[in-house]
Amino acid sequence: MEIFTHIDTWVAFFTLTFLEIILGIDNIIFISLTAGKLPKHQIRKATNIGLLLAMVFRILLLMGVSYIIAMKDPLFSVNLSWFQASVSGQSLILLGGGFFLLYKSTREIHQKVEGIEHSATRTDAVKSTLTSVIIQIVVIDIVFSFDSVLTAVGMTNGLDGALVVMISAVIVSIIIMMIFAVPVGKFVNRHPTVQMLALSFLILIGFMLVTESAHLSQAVIFKQHVGAIPKGYLYFAIAFSLGVEALNMKMRKKQVKA
């Protein structure tokens, strides 16, 4: 491959891989919480199958990138006295993914707070849960793929062999996620406070997807334009919260030893 003999190609490849991993952090959190409901011997299987299928879908999205970009064009418009928007296919997908995360996270928090347990037989529960976990992983990854794919297209615009570079970065990032998803999941599920914090992160991410959808639709609510939430703010909030929780965990360990 001659394209990998150029320094620009390698810079784009490593940058894209890094961005894919960063954008995949919320994916790993979602996978950890969703797969954590399965028996231990099912967790890695569900994670790997879900991520492999997600990789296939993301590569297909890259190959159909021109169609994805075209989905920015409005499909229909809404013009009410208090709400106006030009809704596109891309914004509908982000809106659906945002509501899905909000519903899933709120439901999980409710079950943990109320102590609700599933009352199905073990065999049926494992079978249905394994299937649902894989489907949820794939669905949410497809939603997040739009963000990463559009970022990749913008970064590799004009680069020779851009499609090969983007697909290579996706494959490497998915492999890295497969390696770390299960260890992260075990850590999250061992610490209930971290689990609740992760669910709160998913609510933030879901809300961000909803606002991003409104921003892409150029939505105006009560004569106020809806702006996109900068992802830097979100990642800073997540990092800061994790730092505070790490200090709390360290302090709790000292109290136990004392």
LUMNUPA-643008 format. One record per residue (C-alpha): y negated, z, x negated. Coordinates in nm, 2 decimals. Each point is the difference from the previous one (the first is absolute). Layout:
# LUMNUPA-643008
> yy,zz,xx
> Y,Z,X
...
//
This chain:
# LUMNUPA-643008
> yy,zz,xx
> 0.00,0.00,0.00
> -0.31,-0.13,-0.18
> -0.23,0.20,0.23
> 0.12,0.33,-0.17
> -0.12,-0.13,-0.34
> -0.36,0.06,0.11
> -0.17,0.34,-0.04
> -0.18,-0.05,0.34
> 0.33,-0.02,0.17
> 0.13,0.33,-0.15
> -0.33,0.17,0.09
> 0.02,-0.11,0.36
> 0.37,0.09,0.01
> -0.04,0.36,-0.13
> -0.32,0.05,0.22
> 0.18,-0.12,0.31
> 0.31,0.21,-0.07
> -0.22,0.31,-0.05
> -0.19,-0.08,0.33
> 0.33,-0.05,0.19
> 0.12,0.34,-0.12
> -0.32,0.17,0.10
> 0.00,-0.17,0.34
> 0.36,0.10,0.02
> -0.07,0.37,-0.03
> -0.05,0.04,0.38
> 0.32,-0.20,0.04
> 0.19,0.24,-0.21
> -0.14,0.29,0.20
> 0.11,-0.16,0.32
> 0.34,-0.08,-0.13
> 0.05,0.35,-0.13
> -0.08,0.16,0.33
> 0.20,-0.26,0.21
> 0.31,-0.01,-0.22
> -0.01,0.38,-0.04
> 0.16,0.04,0.35
> 0.32,-0.16,-0.12
> 0.30,0.17,-0.17
> -0.03,0.01,-0.38
> 0.25,-0.28,-0.06
> -0.19,-0.23,0.24
> -0.35,0.04,-0.14
> 0.03,-0.23,-0.31
> 0.18,-0.26,0.20
> -0.27,-0.01,0.27
> -0.28,0.00,-0.25
> 0.15,-0.28,-0.21
> 0.10,-0.22,0.29
> -0.34,0.05,0.16
> -0.19,-0.08,-0.32
> 0.22,-0.30,-0.08
> -0.07,-0.15,0.35
> -0.36,0.09,-0.04
> -0.01,-0.19,-0.33
> 0.14,-0.31,0.17
> -0.26,0.02,0.27
> -0.28,0.04,-0.25
> 0.11,-0.30,-0.20
> 0.02,-0.20,0.32
> -0.35,0.11,0.08
> -0.12,-0.11,-0.35
> 0.16,-0.34,0.06
> -0.18,-0.03,0.33
> -0.32,0.14,-0.14
> -0.21,-0.30,0.13
> 0.12,0.09,0.35
> -0.09,0.37,-0.05
> -0.35,-0.09,-0.11
> -0.04,-0.22,0.31
> 0.09,0.30,0.21
> -0.35,0.12,-0.07
> -0.13,-0.26,0.25
> -0.07,0.16,0.34
> 0.27,-0.04,0.27
> -0.21,0.13,0.28
> -0.33,0.19,0.06
> -0.08,0.31,0.19
> -0.36,0.04,0.14
> -0.06,0.31,0.20
> -0.33,0.19,0.05
> 0.11,0.27,-0.25
> 0.26,-0.19,-0.22
> 0.01,-0.34,-0.16
> 0.26,-0.14,-0.24
> 0.15,-0.32,-0.13
> 0.37,0.08,-0.03
> 0.21,-0.18,-0.26
> 0.37,0.00,-0.06
> -0.05,0.20,-0.32
> -0.20,0.27,0.18
> 0.26,0.03,0.27
> 0.27,0.07,-0.26
> -0.21,0.26,-0.17
> -0.08,0.16,0.33
> 0.37,0.01,0.10
> 0.09,0.15,-0.34
> -0.28,0.26,0.03
> 0.11,0.12,0.35
> 0.36,0.00,-0.12
> -0.08,0.24,-0.29
> -0.22,0.22,0.23
> 0.28,0.03,0.25
> 0.27,0.06,-0.25
> -0.19,0.26,-0.20
> -0.13,0.18,0.31
> 0.35,0.01,0.15
> 0.15,0.13,-0.33
> -0.26,0.28,-0.02
> 0.06,0.09,0.36
> 0.38,0.03,-0.06
> -0.04,0.21,-0.31
> -0.25,0.23,0.16
> 0.20,0.05,0.32
> 0.33,0.01,-0.19
> 0.16,-0.29,0.21
> 0.34,-0.11,-0.12
> 0.19,-0.31,0.09
> 0.29,0.07,0.24
> 0.24,-0.29,-0.06
> 0.34,0.00,-0.15
> 0.00,-0.02,-0.38
> 0.17,-0.35,-0.02
> -0.23,-0.16,0.26
> -0.31,0.17,-0.15
> 0.08,-0.13,-0.35
> 0.07,-0.35,0.11
> -0.31,-0.04,0.22
> -0.23,0.18,-0.24
> 0.11,-0.21,-0.30
> -0.07,-0.32,0.20
> -0.34,0.13,0.12
> -0.10,0.13,-0.34
> 0.07,-0.35,-0.16
> -0.20,-0.17,0.28
> -0.29,0.24,-0.03
> -0.01,-0.05,-0.38
> -0.01,-0.38,0.03
> -0.25,0.00,0.29
> -0.25,0.23,-0.18
> 0.04,-0.19,-0.33
> -0.08,-0.33,0.18
> -0.32,0.16,0.13
> -0.10,0.12,-0.35
> 0.11,-0.34,-0.15
> -0.30,-0.17,0.16
> -0.24,0.21,-0.20
> 0.19,-0.04,-0.33
> 0.06,-0.38,0.06
> -0.36,-0.07,0.07
> -0.10,0.21,-0.31
> 0.24,-0.20,-0.21
> -0.13,-0.33,0.13
> -0.35,0.10,-0.08
> 0.09,0.11,-0.36
> 0.21,-0.31,-0.09
> -0.23,-0.26,0.16
> -0.02,-0.29,-0.24
> 0.27,0.13,-0.23
> 0.28,-0.25,-0.09
> 0.33,0.11,0.15
> -0.16,0.26,0.21
> 0.29,0.02,0.25
> 0.25,0.07,-0.28
> -0.22,0.28,-0.14
> -0.05,0.16,0.35
> 0.37,-0.01,0.08
> 0.09,0.14,-0.34
> -0.24,0.29,0.05
> 0.14,0.07,0.34
> 0.36,0.01,-0.13
> -0.09,0.24,-0.29
> -0.20,0.23,0.23
> 0.28,0.02,0.26
> 0.25,0.08,-0.28
> -0.23,0.28,-0.12
> -0.04,0.13,0.36
> 0.38,0.00,0.04
> 0.04,0.22,-0.31
> -0.26,0.26,0.11
> 0.02,0.00,0.38
> 0.31,0.23,0.02
> -0.12,0.26,-0.26
> -0.34,0.01,0.18
> 0.18,0.04,0.33
> 0.22,0.29,-0.13
> -0.31,0.18,-0.13
> -0.19,-0.06,0.33
> 0.28,0.12,0.22
> 0.06,0.31,-0.22
> -0.36,0.11,0.06
> -0.11,0.03,0.36
> -0.37,0.03,-0.08
> 0.02,-0.32,-0.21
> 0.18,-0.17,0.29
> -0.27,0.10,0.25
> -0.27,-0.12,-0.25
> 0.18,-0.33,-0.03
> 0.01,-0.04,0.37
> -0.38,0.07,0.01
> -0.04,-0.28,-0.26
> 0.18,-0.24,0.22
> -0.24,0.09,0.28
> -0.29,-0.08,-0.23
> 0.17,-0.33,-0.10
> 0.06,-0.09,0.36
> -0.36,0.07,0.09
> -0.11,-0.21,-0.30
> 0.21,-0.29,0.13
> -0.15,0.02,0.34
> -0.35,0.00,-0.14
> 0.09,-0.29,-0.23
> 0.12,-0.19,0.30
> -0.32,0.06,0.18
> -0.20,-0.10,-0.30
> 0.19,-0.33,-0.04
> -0.07,-0.06,0.37
> -0.37,0.06,-0.06
> 0.02,0.26,0.28
> -0.32,0.15,0.14
> 0.03,0.32,0.20
> -0.31,0.13,0.18
> -0.21,-0.24,-0.22
> 0.15,0.14,-0.32
> 0.20,-0.22,-0.24
> 0.33,0.15,-0.11
> 0.02,0.01,-0.37
> 0.31,0.01,-0.22
> 0.09,0.33,-0.17
> 0.00,-0.05,-0.38
> 0.36,0.06,-0.13
> -0.14,0.19,-0.29
> -0.12,0.27,0.23
> 0.34,0.03,0.15
> 0.19,0.01,-0.33
> -0.25,0.26,-0.13
> 0.06,0.22,0.30
> 0.38,-0.03,-0.04
> -0.02,0.07,-0.38
> -0.24,0.30,0.06
> 0.23,0.14,0.27
> 0.31,-0.03,-0.21
> -0.18,0.17,-0.29
> -0.10,0.30,0.22
> 0.36,0.01,0.14
> 0.14,0.00,-0.36
> -0.22,0.30,-0.08
> 0.12,0.18,0.31
> 0.37,-0.07,-0.09
> -0.06,0.14,-0.35
> -0.17,0.31,0.14
> 0.29,0.05,0.25
> 0.25,-0.02,-0.29
> -0.19,0.27,-0.19
> 0.00,0.22,0.31
> 0.37,-0.04,0.05
> 0.07,0.09,-0.37
> -0.23,0.30,0.03
//
